Amino acid sequence: MGAGRGGSSPLPDTFRPRLSKSKDDHFFVNFSPAISDDAKRAIGREIRSWRINQRSDLSLSDLARKVNPIVQGWINYYGRFYKSMLYPILRHINDYLVRWAMQKYKRLHRHGNRARRWLHVIAERAKALFAHWRLGLVP
């Protein structure tokens, strides 16, 4: 079968050699499960379907209330064994939040870096606001 494309294998590309750390902080190669490419694509589609950047009618805490239960579920389910494979996907939420800030606040419009810094300051003050910020994935 191809590398995780179609086929009847229930775990395409999820169970493969990965770097692991032993109890005494030595690294070794281990066969570990992680999120599949299909699941990553499905999560990406779900995040896009929220259209966070277009919801300038909501506050940041409203967005957090809407997004957190779903994101926390993904972290609990897919992050059970190899959590770092989730990080690139969860960083997309930060990108949408930056775009949301640029849309909502006139002073941040067309200033992506300024919006990212603004969101970073908020994330450092309130790390518990978003589920993925608790993991340290602040903008």
N, C-alpha and C positions, 0 to 999 in steps of 0.2 A: 504494500500500500504506500501511497505518497506520504509526504511529511505532514500529516494532520489535515489533509484535504479530503473530505468525504470519507468513504469507506465505512466499514462496520466496527472499527475499533472504538470502544467506549472512551478511551483516554488518549486521543491523538496528541502527541508531543508533550504530554503532561508528566509522564514518568520517564525521566532521563537522567543521565549523570549531571550532578550539580555539585558545587562547592559547599561543603558543610564545615562547621566548627565543632571540634570535640570539647569535652568538659575542661580540658587543660589548655584551651585556646589554640590548638593546632588545627590547621585546615587540612581537609582530605576530601576526596571525591566520593560521593555517595549517590545512590539512586533515590531521588526524592520526587514526590508529586508536586505539581503546581497548577495554576490556572491554565486552561487550554486556550489556544488561539481563537476558537469559536466563541468561548465564553467572553474573552476580551472584546471581540467584535460586538457581541450582544450588549455588553455593558456600555461600550462606546455609543452604540445606537440609542440605548436608553438615556444616557447623559445628554446626547444631542436632542432627543425628543422633549426634554424638559424645557429647552429654549431659555435657559437661565438668563442669558445676555439680553433677552427681549422683555424680561419681567421687571422693568424699572418701576412698576407700580408697587412692588414689594420691598420691604426693608431687608437688611442683611439677616436679621434674626428670623424673619418670615421665611426667607430662603432656606435657612438652616433647619427650621422646623419641617419644611417640606422634604428636604433632601436627606437629612440625617438618618431616619429609620432605614431607608433603602441602602445607603452607603455603609452603615454599620453592619447591616446584614451581609453585604458583600465582603466586608473585612472579616467578619466572623466565619463565613463559609469558605471563601476562596483563600483567605490569609491564614488558614489553620496550619499549613505546613511550610509554605515558602512565600511569606508575606511580601517580600521585596518585588516579586513579579507583579504585584498590584500597583506599585507606586507610580509607574508611568501613566496608567489609566486614571488614577485618582488625581494626578497633577492636571489633567484636562479640566477637572472641576474648577481648579484655581484659575485656569485660563479663561473659562467662562465667567468666573466671578470678576476678573479684571475687566472683561468686556462689559459686564453688567455695570460696574462702577463708572466706566467711561460713558455709558449710555445714561446713567442716572444723574451724575453730577457734572454740571457744566464746566467746572474748573478742571475736570479730568478728561473731558472730551478731546480726542485726538492726542492724548498724552499717555501712552501705554505704560511707560516706565514710571511715571508719576502715580498712575493708578495702582501699579504693582507695589510700589513703596507704601502707598496709603493702606492697601490691603494687608501688607506685611506688618505694619504698625498695629493694626487692629488684631491681626492674628497673634502677635506677640503678647498683646494685652489680654486677649480672650481666646486662649488656645482651645478651650472646651466648646467653642461655638459650633464648629463643624467637626464631624467624626474623623475625617482624614487629617485635620489639623492636630488632633490628639496624637497621631502617629509621628508628628514632626514634619508633615508635608505642608508647611506654610508657604505662601507665595513669595 
